[in-house]
Amino acid sequence: MARARIDDAAGTAAVHDWSVGDGGREVRARAVRYTLQVLAERAEGNTVEVRVPPFGAVQCIEGPRHTRGTPPNVVETDAETWLALATGVLTWGDGLASGRIHASGQRADLTGHLPVL
C-alpha cells in the first residue's frame, strides 16, 4: 500500500513553521516527510536510500535497483540536519565535513538534488 501523499500546502507550511521555530515534533515530522517526498518525486529511482530516523526514509536516484538487505548506497542524518539540507541552509559538503551526514556507497551523494525547496 502506498503512503499517503502530503499536500504541498501542508508540507510547505510545516517547513516554514520549522524554519521560524514554530511547532514541535509533529511539525518537524511533517516537514521531514514532505521534503523526503519531494526528493523522491524529483529524483525518481531506487539506488540510494535516504533515512531520517525516526520520521522517514525514501529511495531515490536512478541506477541499479536495490531489492534485498541493506542497500549499498545509504544516506542517514537527523531531522534538523536533513531539513537544513533540504532548505539550503546547509550544503552537502559542509554536512559531510562536519560529520552530520553519514553517507555510504559510491552513489550516496545528493549534491545535485539539494536543496529540494
DOSERO-326697 format. One record per residue: residue in one letter; x, y, z of N, C-alpha, C in turn. Coordinates in nm, 3 decimals. Example, Ala and Ser with C-alpha at 12.3 -4.5 7.8 and 13.67 -1.06 7.14 Angstrom:
REM DOSERO-326697
res: a | n_X: 1.319 | n_Y: -0.569 | n_Z: 0.780 | ca_X: 1.230 | ca_Y: -0.450 | ca_Z: 0.780 | c_X: 1.320 | c_Y: -0.330 | c_Z: 0.780
res: s | n_X: 1.285 | n_Y: -0.225 | n_Z: 0.708 | ca_X: 1.367 | ca_Y: -0.106 | ca_Z: 0.714 | c_X: 1.290 | c_Y: 0.003 | c_Z: 0.787
END
This chain:
REM DOSERO-326697
res: m | n_X: 0.084 | n_Y: -0.118 | n_Z: 0.000 | ca_X: 0.000 | ca_Y: 0.000 | ca_Z: 0.000 | c_X: 0.089 | c_Y: 0.124 | c_Z: 0.000
res: a | n_X: 0.056 | n_Y: 0.219 | n_Z: -0.085 | ca_X: 0.135 | ca_Y: 0.341 | ca_Z: -0.097 | c_X: 0.110 | c_Y: 0.434 | c_Z: 0.022
res: r | n_X: 0.214 | n_Y: 0.508 | n_Z: 0.056 | ca_X: 0.199 | ca_Y: 0.606 | ca_Z: 0.163 | c_X: 0.110 | c_Y: 0.720 | c_Z: 0.116
res: a | n_X: 0.043 | n_Y: 0.781 | n_Z: 0.211 | ca_X: -0.039 | ca_Y: 0.897 | ca_Z: 0.178 | c_X: 0.053 | c_Y: 1.013 | c_Z: 0.141
res: r | n_X: 0.018 | n_Y: 1.081 | n_Z: 0.035 | ca_X: 0.097 | ca_Y: 1.196 | ca_Z: -0.010 | c_X: 0.062 | c_Y: 1.317 | c_Z: 0.076
res: i | n_X: 0.165 | n_Y: 1.390 | n_Z: 0.116 | ca_X: 0.143 | ca_Y: 1.513 | ca_Z: 0.192 | c_X: 0.114 | c_Y: 1.624 | c_Z: 0.093
res: d | n_X: 0.004 | n_Y: 1.691 | n_Z: 0.114 | ca_X: -0.036 | ca_Y: 1.804 | ca_Z: 0.029 | c_X: 0.073 | c_Y: 1.911 | c_Z: 0.031
res: d | n_X: 0.098 | n_Y: 1.973 | n_Z: -0.086 | ca_X: 0.203 | ca_Y: 2.075 | ca_Z: -0.096 | c_X: 0.182 | c_Y: 2.191 | c_Z: 0.000
res: a | n_X: 0.060 | n_Y: 2.236 | n_Z: 0.016 | ca_X: 0.034 | ca_Y: 2.349 | ca_Z: 0.106 | c_X: 0.066 | c_Y: 2.312 | c_Z: 0.251
res: a | n_X: 0.025 | n_Y: 2.193 | n_Z: 0.293 | ca_X: 0.053 | ca_Y: 2.148 | ca_Z: 0.429 | c_X: 0.202 | c_Y: 2.124 | c_Z: 0.449
res: g | n_X: 0.267 | n_Y: 2.068 | n_Z: 0.348 | ca_X: 0.410 | ca_Y: 2.041 | ca_Z: 0.358 | c_X: 0.493 | c_Y: 2.167 | c_Z: 0.365
res: t | n_X: 0.465 | n_Y: 2.263 | n_Z: 0.276 | ca_X: 0.542 | ca_Y: 2.387 | ca_Z: 0.279 | c_X: 0.513 | c_Y: 2.467 | c_Z: 0.405
res: a | n_X: 0.392 | n_Y: 2.459 | n_Z: 0.455 | ca_X: 0.360 | ca_Y: 2.526 | ca_Z: 0.582 | c_X: 0.440 | c_Y: 2.467 | c_Z: 0.697
res: a | n_X: 0.454 | n_Y: 2.335 | n_Z: 0.698 | ca_X: 0.532 | ca_Y: 2.269 | ca_Z: 0.804 | c_X: 0.679 | c_Y: 2.309 | c_Z: 0.794
res: v | n_X: 0.732 | n_Y: 2.314 | n_Z: 0.672 | ca_X: 0.872 | ca_Y: 2.354 | ca_Z: 0.655 | c_X: 0.890 | c_Y: 2.500 | c_Z: 0.700
res: h | n_X: 0.795 | n_Y: 2.584 | n_Z: 0.666 | ca_X: 0.802 | ca_Y: 2.723 | ca_Z: 0.709 | c_X: 0.798 | c_Y: 2.733 | c_Z: 0.862
res: d | n_X: 0.704 | n_Y: 2.663 | n_Z: 0.922 | ca_X: 0.693 | ca_Y: 2.666 | ca_Z: 1.069 | c_X: 0.822 | c_Y: 2.617 | c_Z: 1.134
res: w | n_X: 0.880 | n_Y: 2.510 | n_Z: 1.079 | ca_X: 1.007 | ca_Y: 2.461 | ca_Z: 1.132 | c_X: 1.116 | c_Y: 2.568 | c_Z: 1.120
res: s | n_X: 1.120 | n_Y: 2.636 | n_Z: 1.005 | ca_X: 1.227 | ca_Y: 2.732 | ca_Z: 0.980 | c_X: 1.221 | c_Y: 2.853 | c_Z: 1.071
res: v | n_X: 1.103 | n_Y: 2.886 | n_Z: 1.122 | ca_X: 1.091 | ca_Y: 3.001 | ca_Z: 1.213 | c_X: 1.081 | c_Y: 2.957 | c_Z: 1.358
res: g | n_X: 1.097 | n_Y: 2.828 | n_Z: 1.382 | ca_X: 1.098 | ca_Y: 2.777 | ca_Z: 1.519 | c_X: 0.962 | c_Y: 2.753 | c_Z: 1.581
res: d | n_X: 0.857 | n_Y: 2.750 | n_Z: 1.497 | ca_X: 0.723 | ca_Y: 2.722 | ca_Z: 1.547 | c_X: 0.693 | c_Y: 2.573 | c_Z: 1.538
res: g | n_X: 0.618 | n_Y: 2.524 | n_Z: 1.631 | ca_X: 0.576 | ca_Y: 2.384 | ca_Z: 1.626 | c_X: 0.676 | c_Y: 2.294 | c_Z: 1.695
res: g | n_X: 0.633 | n_Y: 2.175 | n_Z: 1.718 | ca_X: 0.715 | ca_Y: 2.077 | ca_Z: 1.787 | c_X: 0.743 | c_Y: 1.957 | c_Z: 1.700
res: r | n_X: 0.742 | n_Y: 1.842 | n_Z: 1.761 | ca_X: 0.775 | ca_Y: 1.716 | ca_Z: 1.695 | c_X: 0.684 | c_Y: 1.688 | c_Z: 1.575
res: e | n_X: 0.555 | n_Y: 1.713 | n_Z: 1.590 | ca_X: 0.461 | ca_Y: 1.684 | ca_Z: 1.480 | c_X: 0.492 | c_Y: 1.769 | c_Z: 1.356
res: v | n_X: 0.522 | n_Y: 1.896 | n_Z: 1.376 | ca_X: 0.556 | ca_Y: 1.985 | ca_Z: 1.265 | c_X: 0.687 | c_Y: 1.941 | c_Z: 1.201
res: r | n_X: 0.787 | n_Y: 1.910 | n_Z: 1.284 | ca_X: 0.917 | ca_Y: 1.864 | ca_Z: 1.232 | c_X: 0.899 | c_Y: 1.734 | c_Z: 1.153
res: a | n_X: 0.819 | n_Y: 1.643 | n_Z: 1.204 | ca_X: 0.794 | ca_Y: 1.516 | ca_Z: 1.135 | c_X: 0.730 | c_Y: 1.540 | c_Z: 0.999
res: r | n_X: 0.630 | n_Y: 1.627 | n_Z: 0.993 | ca_X: 0.563 | ca_Y: 1.656 | ca_Z: 0.866 | c_X: 0.659 | c_Y: 1.723 | c_Z: 0.768
res: a | n_X: 0.741 | n_Y: 1.814 | n_Z: 0.817 | ca_X: 0.839 | ca_Y: 1.882 | ca_Z: 0.732 | c_X: 0.940 | c_Y: 1.783 | c_Z: 0.675
res: v | n_X: 0.989 | n_Y: 1.692 | n_Z: 0.758 | ca_X: 1.084 | ca_Y: 1.590 | ca_Z: 0.711 | c_X: 1.018 | c_Y: 1.501 | c_Z: 0.607
res: r | n_X: 0.901 | n_Y: 1.450 | n_Z: 0.637 | ca_X: 0.833 | ca_Y: 1.359 | ca_Z: 0.545 | c_X: 0.800 | c_Y: 1.428 | c_Z: 0.412
res: y | n_X: 0.762 | n_Y: 1.554 | n_Z: 0.420 | ca_X: 0.730 | ca_Y: 1.627 | ca_Z: 0.297 | c_X: 0.854 | c_Y: 1.648 | c_Z: 0.212
res: t | n_X: 0.964 | n_Y: 1.689 | n_Z: 0.272 | ca_X: 1.085 | ca_Y: 1.714 | ca_Z: 0.194 | c_X: 1.143 | c_Y: 1.583 | c_Z: 0.139
res: l | n_X: 1.130 | n_Y: 1.474 | n_Z: 0.212 | ca_X: 1.170 | ca_Y: 1.344 | ca_Z: 0.157 | c_X: 1.081 | c_Y: 1.307 | c_Z: 0.039
res: q | n_X: 0.953 | n_Y: 1.334 | n_Z: 0.050 | ca_X: 0.859 | ca_Y: 1.308 | ca_Z: -0.059 | c_X: 0.899 | c_Y: 1.386 | c_Z: -0.184
res: v | n_X: 0.932 | n_Y: 1.514 | n_Z: -0.166 | ca_X: 0.973 | ca_Y: 1.597 | ca_Z: -0.279 | c_X: 1.101 | c_Y: 1.542 | c_Z: -0.343
res: l | n_X: 1.198 | n_Y: 1.504 | n_Z: -0.260 | ca_X: 1.321 | ca_Y: 1.445 | ca_Z: -0.313 | c_X: 1.290 | c_Y: 1.322 | c_Z: -0.396
res: a | n_X: 1.209 | n_Y: 1.231 | n_Z: -0.343 | ca_X: 1.176 | ca_Y: 1.107 | ca_Z: -0.414 | c_X: 1.102 | c_Y: 1.134 | c_Z: -0.545
res: e | n_X: 1.020 | n_Y: 1.237 | n_Z: -0.548 | ca_X: 0.947 | ca_Y: 1.272 | ca_Z: -0.670 | c_X: 1.040 | c_Y: 1.332 | c_Z: -0.775
res: r | n_X: 1.134 | n_Y: 1.413 | n_Z: -0.733 | ca_X: 1.225 | ca_Y: 1.481 | ca_Z: -0.826 | c_X: 1.341 | c_Y: 1.394 | c_Z: -0.871
res: a | n_X: 1.382 | n_Y: 1.301 | n_Z: -0.789 | ca_X: 1.496 | ca_Y: 1.215 | ca_Z: -0.819 | c_X: 1.449 | c_Y: 1.070 | c_Z: -0.815
res: e | n_X: 1.356 | n_Y: 1.036 | n_Z: -0.902 | ca_X: 1.297 | ca_Y: 0.903 | ca_Z: -0.901 | c_X: 1.401 | c_Y: 0.795 | c_Z: -0.921
res: g | n_X: 1.384 | n_Y: 0.686 | n_Z: -0.851 | ca_X: 1.473 | ca_Y: 0.572 | ca_Z: -0.864 | c_X: 1.483 | c_Y: 0.495 | c_Z: -0.735
res: n | n_X: 1.571 | n_Y: 0.396 | n_Z: -0.733 | ca_X: 1.585 | ca_Y: 0.309 | ca_Z: -0.616 | c_X: 1.731 | c_Y: 0.280 | c_Z: -0.582
res: t | n_X: 1.821 | n_Y: 0.367 | n_Z: -0.621 | ca_X: 1.963 | ca_Y: 0.340 | ca_Z: -0.600 | c_X: 2.012 | c_Y: 0.384 | c_Z: -0.462
res: v | n_X: 1.959 | n_Y: 0.493 | n_Z: -0.411 | ca_X: 2.004 | ca_Y: 0.548 | ca_Z: -0.282 | c_X: 1.887 | c_Y: 0.551 | c_Z: -0.185
res: e | n_X: 1.912 | n_Y: 0.506 | n_Z: -0.064 | ca_X: 1.810 | ca_Y: 0.517 | ca_Z: 0.041 | c_X: 1.850 | c_Y: 0.631 | c_Z: 0.133
res: v | n_X: 1.759 | n_Y: 0.726 | n_Z: 0.151 | ca_X: 1.782 | ca_Y: 0.840 | ca_Z: 0.240 | c_X: 1.697 | c_Y: 0.816 | c_Z: 0.364
res: r | n_X: 1.765 | n_Y: 0.812 | n_Z: 0.479 | ca_X: 1.699 | ca_Y: 0.783 | ca_Z: 0.606 | c_X: 1.710 | c_Y: 0.902 | c_Z: 0.700
res: v | n_X: 1.596 | n_Y: 0.937 | n_Z: 0.758 | ca_X: 1.592 | ca_Y: 1.043 | ca_Z: 0.859 | c_X: 1.510 | c_Y: 0.988 | c_Z: 0.977
res: p | n_X: 1.578 | n_Y: 0.907 | n_Z: 1.059 | ca_X: 1.506 | ca_Y: 0.846 | ca_Z: 1.171 | c_X: 1.467 | c_Y: 0.949 | c_Z: 1.276
res: p | n_X: 1.354 | n_Y: 0.934 | n_Z: 1.339 | ca_X: 1.257 | ca_Y: 0.826 | ca_Z: 1.325 | c_X: 1.144 | c_Y: 0.860 | c_Z: 1.229
res: f | n_X: 1.162 | n_Y: 0.963 | n_Z: 1.147 | ca_X: 1.049 | ca_Y: 1.016 | ca_Z: 1.071 | c_X: 1.025 | c_Y: 0.956 | c_Z: 0.934
res: g | n_X: 1.129 | n_Y: 0.909 | n_Z: 0.866 | ca_X: 1.103 | ca_Y: 0.855 | ca_Z: 0.735 | c_X: 1.227 | c_Y: 0.814 | c_Z: 0.660
res: a | n_X: 1.203 | n_Y: 0.747 | n_Z: 0.549 | ca_X: 1.309 | ca_Y: 0.705 | ca_Z: 0.458 | c_X: 1.248 | c_Y: 0.692 | c_Z: 0.319
res: v | n_X: 1.327 | n_Y: 0.724 | n_Z: 0.218 | ca_X: 1.283 | ca_Y: 0.709 | ca_Z: 0.080 | c_X: 1.398 | c_Y: 0.653 | c_Z: -0.002
res: q | n_X: 1.361 | n_Y: 0.591 | n_Z: -0.113 | ca_X: 1.460 | ca_Y: 0.551 | ca_Z: -0.211 | c_X: 1.449 | c_Y: 0.646 | c_Z: -0.329
res: c | n_X: 1.565 | n_Y: 0.682 | n_Z: -0.384 | ca_X: 1.567 | ca_Y: 0.780 | ca_Z: -0.492 | c_X: 1.689 | c_Y: 0.759 | c_Z: -0.582
res: i | n_X: 1.699 | n_Y: 0.833 | n_Z: -0.684 | ca_X: 1.807 | ca_Y: 0.841 | ca_Z: -0.782 | c_X: 1.810 | c_Y: 0.716 | c_Z: -0.871
res: e | n_X: 1.810 | n_Y: 0.743 | n_Z: -1.000 | ca_X: 1.813 | ca_Y: 0.635 | ca_Z: -1.099 | c_X: 1.943 | c_Y: 0.557 | c_Z: -1.091
res: g | n_X: 1.934 | n_Y: 0.432 | n_Z: -1.127 | ca_X: 2.052 | ca_Y: 0.345 | ca_Z: -1.128 | c_X: 2.010 | c_Y: 0.204 | c_Z: -1.093
res: p | n_X: 2.109 | n_Y: 0.122 | n_Z: -1.055 | ca_X: 2.078 | ca_Y: -0.016 | ca_Z: -1.020 | c_X: 1.977 | c_Y: -0.024 | c_Z: -0.906
res: r | n_X: 1.878 | n_Y: -0.107 | n_Z: -0.922 | ca_X: 1.773 | ca_Y: -0.122 | ca_Z: -0.822 | c_X: 1.820 | c_Y: -0.212 | c_Z: -0.708
res: h | n_X: 1.791 | n_Y: -0.170 | n_Z: -0.588 | ca_X: 1.821 | ca_Y: -0.249 | ca_Z: -0.469 | c_X: 1.696 | c_Y: -0.325 | c_Z: -0.429
res: t | n_X: 1.709 | n_Y: -0.455 | n_Z: -0.399 | ca_X: 1.590 | ca_Y: -0.532 | ca_Z: -0.368 | c_X: 1.592 | c_Y: -0.604 | c_Z: -0.234
res: r | n_X: 1.710 | n_Y: -0.637 | n_Z: -0.179 | ca_X: 1.712 | ca_Y: -0.715 | ca_Z: -0.054 | c_X: 1.823 | c_Y: -0.668 | c_Z: 0.039
res: g | n_X: 1.798 | n_Y: -0.680 | n_Z: 0.168 | ca_X: 1.902 | ca_Y: -0.649 | ca_Z: 0.267 | c_X: 1.932 | c_Y: -0.501 | c_Z: 0.277
res: t | n_X: 2.047 | n_Y: -0.470 | n_Z: 0.332 | ca_X: 2.089 | ca_Y: -0.330 | ca_Z: 0.348 | c_X: 2.129 | c_Y: -0.274 | c_Z: 0.212
res: p | n_X: 2.074 | n_Y: -0.160 | n_Z: 0.174 | ca_X: 2.109 | ca_Y: -0.102 | ca_Z: 0.045 | c_X: 2.258 | c_Y: -0.065 | c_Z: 0.041
res: p | n_X: 2.320 | n_Y: -0.075 | n_Z: -0.077 | ca_X: 2.461 | ca_Y: -0.041 | ca_Z: -0.089 | c_X: 2.488 | c_Y: 0.109 | c_Z: -0.082
res: n | n_X: 2.387 | n_Y: 0.191 | n_Z: -0.105 | ca_X: 2.402 | ca_Y: 0.336 | ca_Z: -0.104 | c_X: 2.301 | c_Y: 0.395 | c_Z: -0.006
res: v | n_X: 2.353 | n_Y: 0.443 | n_Z: 0.106 | ca_X: 2.266 | ca_Y: 0.492 | ca_Z: 0.213 | c_X: 2.314 | c_Y: 0.630 | c_Z: 0.259
res: v | n_X: 2.218 | n_Y: 0.718 | n_Z: 0.278 | ca_X: 2.243 | ca_Y: 0.848 | ca_Z: 0.339 | c_X: 2.156 | c_Y: 0.853 | c_Z: 0.463
res: e | n_X: 2.216 | n_Y: 0.886 | n_Z: 0.577 | ca_X: 2.139 | ca_Y: 0.895 | ca_Z: 0.701 | c_X: 2.181 | c_Y: 1.019 | c_Z: 0.778
res: t | n_X: 2.082 | n_Y: 1.085 | n_Z: 0.833 | ca_X: 2.107 | ca_Y: 1.205 | ca_Z: 0.912 | c_X: 1.989 | c_Y: 1.229 | c_Z: 1.006
res: d | n_X: 2.007 | n_Y: 1.319 | n_Z: 1.099 | ca_X: 1.898 | ca_Y: 1.354 | ca_Z: 1.190 | c_X: 1.804 | c_Y: 1.454 | c_Z: 1.123
res: a | n_X: 1.691 | n_Y: 1.477 | n_Z: 1.185 | ca_X: 1.587 | ca_Y: 1.562 | ca_Z: 1.127 | c_X: 1.634 | c_Y: 1.706 | c_Z: 1.105
res: e | n_X: 1.700 | n_Y: 1.764 | n_Z: 1.201 | ca_X: 1.745 | ca_Y: 1.903 | ca_Z: 1.188 | c_X: 1.843 | c_Y: 1.919 | c_Z: 1.073
res: t | n_X: 1.936 | n_Y: 1.826 | n_Z: 1.063 | ca_X: 2.034 | ca_Y: 1.832 | ca_Z: 0.954 | c_X: 1.965 | c_Y: 1.813 | c_Z: 0.819
res: w | n_X: 1.873 | n_Y: 1.716 | n_Z: 0.811 | ca_X: 1.802 | ca_Y: 1.693 | ca_Z: 0.685 | c_X: 1.726 | c_Y: 1.818 | c_Z: 0.643
res: l | n_X: 1.655 | n_Y: 1.879 | n_Z: 0.735 | ca_X: 1.577 | ca_Y: 1.998 | ca_Z: 0.698 | c_X: 1.669 | c_Y: 2.113 | c_Z: 0.658
res: a | n_X: 1.784 | n_Y: 2.125 | n_Z: 0.721 | ca_X: 1.880 | ca_Y: 2.228 | ca_Z: 0.682 | c_X: 1.931 | c_Y: 2.201 | c_Z: 0.540
res: l | n_X: 1.957 | n_Y: 2.075 | n_Z: 0.507 | ca_X: 1.998 | ca_Y: 2.038 | ca_Z: 0.371 | c_X: 1.886 | c_Y: 2.065 | c_Z: 0.271
res: a | n_X: 1.766 | n_Y: 2.021 | n_Z: 0.306 | ca_X: 1.651 | ca_Y: 2.031 | ca_Z: 0.215 | c_X: 1.614 | c_Y: 2.175 | c_Z: 0.183
res: t | n_X: 1.642 | n_Y: 2.265 | n_Z: 0.274 | ca_X: 1.607 | ca_Y: 2.406 | ca_Z: 0.254 | c_X: 1.724 | c_Y: 2.493 | c_Z: 0.211
res: g | n_X: 1.843 | n_Y: 2.434 | n_Z: 0.199 | ca_X: 1.959 | ca_Y: 2.509 | ca_Z: 0.154 | c_X: 2.034 | c_Y: 2.584 | c_Z: 0.262
res: v | n_X: 1.996 | n_Y: 2.564 | n_Z: 0.387 | ca_X: 2.065 | ca_Y: 2.627 | ca_Z: 0.498 | c_X: 2.203 | c_Y: 2.564 | c_Z: 0.517
res: l | n_X: 2.215 | n_Y: 2.435 | n_Z: 0.485 | ca_X: 2.339 | ca_Y: 2.359 | ca_Z: 0.497 | c_X: 2.371 | c_Y: 2.298 | c_Z: 0.362
res: t | n_X: 2.498 | n_Y: 2.305 | n_Z: 0.321 | ca_X: 2.537 | ca_Y: 2.240 | ca_Z: 0.195 | c_X: 2.577 | c_Y: 2.096 | c_Z: 0.222
res: w | n_X: 2.572 | n_Y: 2.016 | n_Z: 0.117 | ca_X: 2.610 | ca_Y: 1.876 | ca_Z: 0.128 | c_X: 2.755 | c_Y: 1.864 | c_Z: 0.177
res: g | n_X: 2.844 | n_Y: 1.941 | n_Z: 0.118 | ca_X: 2.985 | ca_Y: 1.935 | ca_Z: 0.156 | c_X: 3.009 | c_Y: 1.972 | c_Z: 0.301
res: d | n_X: 2.942 | n_Y: 2.076 | n_Z: 0.348 | ca_X: 2.958 | ca_Y: 2.117 | ca_Z: 0.487 | c_X: 2.901 | c_Y: 2.013 | c_Z: 0.582
res: g | n_X: 2.790 | n_Y: 1.951 | n_Z: 0.543 | ca_X: 2.730 | ca_Y: 1.848 | ca_Z: 0.626 | c_X: 2.819 | c_Y: 1.726 | c_Z: 0.639
res: l | n_X: 2.882 | n_Y: 1.686 | n_Z: 0.528 | ca_X: 2.974 | ca_Y: 1.573 | ca_Z: 0.532 | c_X: 3.097 | c_Y: 1.606 | c_Z: 0.616
res: a | n_X: 3.152 | n_Y: 1.724 | n_Z: 0.592 | ca_X: 3.274 | ca_Y: 1.765 | ca_Z: 0.663 | c_X: 3.253 | c_Y: 1.772 | c_Z: 0.814
res: s | n_X: 3.134 | n_Y: 1.812 | n_Z: 0.855 | ca_X: 3.106 | ca_Y: 1.826 | ca_Z: 0.998 | c_X: 3.064 | c_Y: 1.694 | c_Z: 1.063
res: g | n_X: 3.044 | n_Y: 1.591 | n_Z: 0.982 | ca_X: 3.002 | ca_Y: 1.461 | ca_Z: 1.035 | c_X: 2.853 | c_Y: 1.452 | c_Z: 1.064
res: r | n_X: 2.777 | n_Y: 1.550 | n_Z: 1.019 | ca_X: 2.633 | ca_Y: 1.549 | ca_Z: 1.042 | c_X: 2.559 | c_Y: 1.457 | c_Z: 0.945
res: i | n_X: 2.625 | n_Y: 1.422 | n_Z: 0.836 | ca_X: 2.569 | ca_Y: 1.332 | ca_Z: 0.735 | c_X: 2.653 | c_Y: 1.205 | c_Z: 0.733
res: h | n_X: 2.587 | n_Y: 1.091 | n_Z: 0.734 | ca_X: 2.655 | ca_Y: 0.963 | ca_Z: 0.718 | c_X: 2.614 | c_Y: 0.909 | c_Z: 0.582
res: a | n_X: 2.711 | n_Y: 0.898 | n_Z: 0.492 | ca_X: 2.683 | ca_Y: 0.851 | ca_Z: 0.356 | c_X: 2.776 | c_Y: 0.735 | c_Z: 0.323
res: s | n_X: 2.718 | n_Y: 0.627 | n_Z: 0.272 | ca_X: 2.799 | ca_Y: 0.512 | ca_Z: 0.232 | c_X: 2.756 | c_Y: 0.466 | c_Z: 0.094
res: g | n_X: 2.853 | n_Y: 0.423 | n_Z: 0.016 | ca_X: 2.825 | ca_Y: 0.376 | ca_Z: -0.120 | c_X: 2.869 | c_Y: 0.478 | c_Z: -0.223
res: q | n_X: 2.903 | n_Y: 0.429 | n_Z: -0.341 | ca_X: 2.952 | ca_Y: 0.514 | ca_Z: -0.449 | c_X: 2.850 | c_Y: 0.618 | c_Z: -0.495
res: r | n_X: 2.724 | n_Y: 0.587 | n_Z: -0.487 | ca_X: 2.620 | ca_Y: 0.677 | ca_Z: -0.539 | c_X: 2.552 | c_Y: 0.759 | c_Z: -0.429
res: a | n_X: 2.600 | n_Y: 0.749 | n_Z: -0.307 | ca_X: 2.537 | ca_Y: 0.818 | ca_Z: -0.193 | c_X: 2.582 | c_Y: 0.962 | c_Z: -0.185
res: d | n_X: 2.546 | n_Y: 1.039 | n_Z: -0.287 | ca_X: 2.580 | ca_Y: 1.181 | ca_Z: -0.294 | c_X: 2.458 | c_Y: 1.256 | c_Z: -0.347
res: l | n_X: 2.404 | n_Y: 1.343 | n_Z: -0.265 | ca_X: 2.282 | ca_Y: 1.417 | ca_Z: -0.303 | c_X: 2.311 | c_Y: 1.558 | c_Z: -0.353
res: t | n_X: 2.436 | n_Y: 1.589 | n_Z: -0.380 | ca_X: 2.475 | ca_Y: 1.724 | ca_Z: -0.419 | c_X: 2.385 | c_Y: 1.785 | c_Z: -0.525
res: g | n_X: 2.360 | n_Y: 1.714 | n_Z: -0.631 | ca_X: 2.280 | ca_Y: 1.768 | ca_Z: -0.741 | c_X: 2.131 | c_Y: 1.768 | c_Z: -0.716
res: h | n_X: 2.088 | n_Y: 1.718 | n_Z: -0.601 | ca_X: 1.945 | ca_Y: 1.706 | ca_Z: -0.573 | c_X: 1.899 | c_Y: 1.795 | c_Z: -0.458
res: l | n_X: 1.991 | n_Y: 1.868 | n_Z: -0.398 | ca_X: 1.959 | ca_Y: 1.955 | ca_Z: -0.285 | c_X: 1.993 | c_Y: 2.099 | c_Z: -0.319
res: p | n_X: 1.922 | n_Y: 2.195 | n_Z: -0.265 | ca_X: 1.805 | ca_Y: 2.182 | ca_Z: -0.179 | c_X: 1.681 | c_Y: 2.141 | c_Z: -0.259
res: v | n_X: 1.583 | n_Y: 2.088 | n_Z: -0.189 | ca_X: 1.458 | ca_Y: 2.047 | ca_Z: -0.254 | c_X: 1.354 | c_Y: 2.158 | c_Z: -0.252
res: l | n_X: 1.369 | n_Y: 2.252 | n_Z: -0.161 | ca_X: 1.277 | ca_Y: 2.368 | ca_Z: -0.155 | c_X: 1.356 | c_Y: 2.496 | c_Z: -0.162
END
